Structure formats: C-alpha cells, structure tokens
Amino acid sequence: MDFLIPLLVGILSIFIIMKSAGYAITAISNYARQTGMSEYFIGFVVVSIATSFPELSTAIFASLAKQGGLFLGDVLGGSIIDLTVVFGLVAIFGRTIYVRDKTITKTVLPLGALVLLPVVLGFDGVLSRLDGIILILAFIIYMAILIRKEGKLGHIKKSVEFRNIWKDFLVFGGTLAALLLATRWFVLASISLAHSLNIPVFLMGLVFVSLGTTLPELTVNLKSILSKHQGIAFGDLLGSVIANLTMVTGIGAMIEPLVFDRFRFMVTGVILLFGIFLSVLFIKGRKITWKHGLVLVGLYIVFLLVQFVVR
C-alpha cells in the first residue's frame, strides 16, 4: 500500500500538467498568430517548445534531485512516443493526410542528425556538462536557421501592439507557475513510486513518466489534424522531438551530468533512430495513411516488449 499515495499524487499532477500545458499552448499560439507566423513555424518553434515544458520541468527538478535517469528516460521515451504513438494516432484519425507544405518536406532530413547527436554523445554511458552545452548550441543554431527562413518569407510582422497580447502573457505566466509546481510533485511521486515497486528509475521515466508528459503533444496534434491544421500538427510533432533531445537533455546535463546504463540507452537509441527514419520516410512520401499509423503504433509495442525483456 506504500505506492498508493505516490500514485494518487502522480495522477493529480498529470491532470494539472495537462490543463496547465493546454492553457499555456493556447496563450503562446495566440501570440504567435498576432506576429503573423506560419502554421508550421508556430508548430515547430512555438507550440513544440510549449508542449515540452512538462519534460523541461521534469529535467530541472529531477536533475536537482540527482535523479537524472528519470528525466533521461522521460525525454527518450517521450520522443519515441511522439514518433510512434502520437504520429501513429494522427495518421489513423486523419485517415489520409497529404503533405503539401514544401517547408515540411525540406526540413525533415536535418532532423535525423539532431536525433542522432545525443545518441552519439551518450555512447560512452555519460552525458557531461560539455555534452549538454553542445546539445543546447545545436538546438539554438537550428532554431535560428528556421527563424531566419521564416523572416525571409516575410511572414513575421515587425511590431505587435501590446494591448493585443497582454492577456496571453498573463495566462502564460500563471499556467507556467502551475505547471512547474505540478511537475515537481510528479517527479517526487515518480521517484517514490519507482522505489516502492522496485522499478529502475530510468525505466520508470522511459515508460511511465514519458506517457504522462507527452499528453500535451498528443492533445495538440489530434486537435490540429482534426481541425485541418496540418502545419501545426507536423511542426509540433517534429519540434517536440528535437526540443526534448537537444534543449531539454542539454539543460538537464548542465545541471547534473548523467551517468546511465549504456546498453539500455543504446537499445533505446536504436529504436528512436528507427522511429525518426520511418517518420521522415512517410513525410517525404507526401501521403500518410492510416496504415502508416498502424506501423508506427506497432513499433511502440515492440519498444515496450524490448524494454521489459532487457530489464
């Protein structure tokens, strides 16, 4: 019965995280639209960072608690869920999705290199502070390139009146505070639950915590695809993966260097790379069907089986 209280706290925390992330996403998306940004740009740069707040909060509090394995499992597991379950459900509910935006097809190939980067850096079983700096720099450089391209296309407005955006700033600030508090409870509850059930902290983050922190991405992507806003869906999906694997992992490693099970990390890394390969392949094909969605969801089932076999 020792696990009951942490379990209830964890469930309550997930609920608060979902609601807070939803309001934060709405506020930041409204601000982005006021600036004249394109839907894909909003999804990739703005919404993806907003939906990564739960992972970022988990990384900060887990690192401060010297439980880096929890957040590393969270970002790896969350990225795999984004590329398999979230992408898969988007394809299944969308039935047949035509990728007409040339910006999407032109930006997916470099993403493979960004996904590969943390896997290569972690090959020795350690992610140091230097590795963290490299990951953050890679994220900043890629974001700067996207912002520059968006500016060249002439979408971004030079000025926006404050009276049109002050409510969004107020909502964002309040929901961010709630999100950080709920995530702290979630991290502490997850650590306690892992100890109570004798589950490795890395596995706890990889399978269970990641399911909770990727709920905002799943919600945003399904709402976007059902409302015919494909640019936001694909931008958020791909942007969340990159933000988690570079920015979030980098910040966590800078706070507290990570030492982890190299074998389990590499097994997870192989599945992650296979997931990004399939995602890029399907997107480059310009037509994504529900059959592709079943393949991606099937890959996540394989991932779960592998993790419990490895354990």
N, C-alpha and C positions, 0 to 999 in steps of 0.2 A: 504493500500500500504506500511505500515511500515515494513511488513515482506519481501518485495521483495528483498531488498539489502542483508539482512542476508541470505536469501535463495540462492541467486546467489553466495555469498561468500562461503556458505556451499558446494554447488555443485562443485565450483572450487577447494576447499580444498580437497574434496573427490577424485577428479581426480588426484591431486598432491600426495595425500597419496597413492593411488593405484599404480601410476607409481614409486614412491619412494620405496614403500614396495616391488614391483616386482624386482627392481634392487638390493635392499638390500638382498632379499631372494636368488637371483642368486649368488651374491658375497659370501655370507656366506655358501651356499650349495657347491660351488666350493672349498672353503677352507676345508669344512668337508670331501669332497671326496679325497682331497690331503692327508688327515690324515688316510685314509683307513677305515673310519667308515661305518657301515652297513646302508642300506637304512632306516630301521625302526628307528634306533638310530638317523640318520640325521633328519628324520621327527619329532620324538618326542622331542629331546633335542635341535636341532639346528634350523630347519625350523619353528617349533611351536613358539619358542621364537622370531624369526624374524617377523613372522606374527602377533605376539602380540604387536609389537612396537606401532601400532596406539592406541590400548587400553591403553598401558602403558603411552604414551604421553598424552592421554586424561585424565588419572587418575592424573598425575602430575599437569597439568595445571588447571584442574577442582578443585582439592584439594587446590591449591594455591589461586584460586578464591573463595574458600569457597563454592563451588557448588558440594559437594561430592555426592549428589543424582544423578547428571548427570553421573558421571563415574561409580557409583554402578549399576545404571540401564544399562549402557553400557556393563559392564562385565557380568552381569546376562543375559541380553538379547542376548549378543554375544555368550555366552556359549550355550544358548538354540538354537540359530540359527545354531551353529556348530553341535549340536547333532541331529537336526531335518532337517532343510533345506539343509545344506551342506552335511551331511551324506546321507540324502534322495536323493539329486540330484546325488551324487556319485553312489549310488545304482541303480538309474534309468538309468543313462547314461552307467554304467558298465554292465547293464542287469543282469548278473550272475557273482558274484565275489566269488572265493574260497579263504578262509583264510588258507594258507598253512604254514605261518611262525609261528612256535611254540612260539617264543618270544612275538608275539602279543597276543595270547590266554592266555599266562601265566602272562601277566602284566595288563590285564584289570580289574581283580577283585579288587586289591587295589585302583583303581581309584575311585570306589564308595565311599570309606571312605574319600578321598581327596575332592570329590564334596560335601559330607555331612558336612565336617568340617566348612566352612563358614556359612552354614545354621544354624548349632547348635550354633556357636559363635554369630550369629546375632539374635538369638531367642528373646532376650530382647529388640530389636529395636536399638541397639547400637553396632558399631564395634570400639572398643577403640584402642589405640596405642599398648597395650598389645596383643589384638587380632591380630593386624597387624603383630607383631613380631612372634606370633605362626604360622600364615599362611605362612610367609616367611621361617621360620625354616622347616615347613612341606615340602615346595617346595624344599629347599636345600637338605634335607635328602633324598627325593625321587629321585632327580636328581643324588645325589652321589651314591645311590644304582644302578641306571641304568648305570652310567659311570663305576662303579666297575665291573658290569656284562659284559659290553662291553669289558673292558680291559682283563678280564679273558678269553674271547673268542678269544683274540689275533688279533682283527681287527685293533686296533689303532696303527699307526706307532709311533716309539719312537722319530723321528725327521723328519722335513719337511724343505726343502731349502726355504729361504726367497724369492729368485728370482721367485719361482713358485706361490707365494701367495701375493706379494706386490700390484698387481693390484686389487685384491679382497679387500684388506684393504683400498685402496684409494677410490674405488667405494662405499664401505660400509660407510666410513666416510662422503662422500659427500651426499649420499642419506639419511643418518641419520639426517644430518642438515636440509635438505629439508623437511623431514618427521616431525621433531619437529616443524618447523615453520608453516607448513600447518595444523598440529594438533591444534596449538594454535589458528589459525584463525577459525578452525572448532568448537572448544569449545566455543569461543566467539560468533560466529554466531548462534550456537545451543541455547545458553542461551538467546540471543536476540530474536530468533525466538519463543522460548517457552513463553517468556513474551508477545510478540506481539499477539500470538494465544491463550494466557491464558491456556497453557498446563502445567501440573505439570512437574518440571524439571526431576524427577525420571522417569516418563512415557516417556518423550522426549528421555532420554538416553536408556530406556528399549526397545523401539520400533523403533525409527527413527535413533538415533546415532549409535546404535548397527548394524543396517543394513549396514551403511557406513563403519564401522571399521572391519567388518567381510568379506568384499570383497576380501582382500588378501588371506584369508583361502579358500574361495570358488574358487578363480582362481587357487591356487596351487593344491588343491585337484582334481579339474576336469582335469587339465593338467596332473597330476600324474596318475590318474586312466586311462585316455585315452591313455597314453603312456606306460601303463602296469607296472608302478612303484607303486604297491600297498603298499609297505612298507612305502614309503614317505607319501602317502595319509593317511593311518591309523595313522601313527606316528604323523603327523601334526595335524590331527583332534583331537585325544585324548590329545596330548601335549598342544594344544592351550587352550582347556577347563581347564586343570589343571593349566597352566601358568596364565590364566585370573583370576581364582577363588582363587588362593593362592598368587602368586608373585605380580600380578598387584593390587589386592584388598588389600594385605598386605602393599604395598608401599603407596597406597593412604590413608589407615587408619593411617599409621605412620605420614604422613604429616599433616593430619587433621582428627581427629576422626569423625566417621559418625553417625548421628542420622537420622532415617528414619521411614517411615510408616511401622509398624510391620506387619500389616495384609497383605498389598500388597506384602511385602517382603516374607512372609511365603507362600502365594499363588504361587508366582513365584518360590520359593524354591521347592514346591511340584512338579510342572511341570518339573523343572530342574532335580530332582531326578528320576522322571518317565522317562525322556529322557535318562539319563545315564543307567537306568535299561534296557530299550529296546535296547540301543546300545550294552551293554555288552552281553545281551541275543542273539542278532543277530550274534555278533562276535564269541561268544563261540560255536554257531551252525556251524561255519566254512563255511557256504554257505549263501551269502547275495544276494537277488534277487531284481528286480525292485518293487515287491510287498511290500517288507520291506521298500523300499524308499517311496512309497505312504503312508504307515502308519506313517512314521516319518514326512513327509511334512504335513499330516493331523493333527498331534499333534501340529505343529506350528500354524496352522489355529485356532485350539481350544485355544491355548495360547493367540492369538490376541483377539479373542472374549471375553475371560475371562478378559483380561486387560481392555477393553473398557466397559465391564459390571461393573467391580469393580469400575472404575472411576465414 
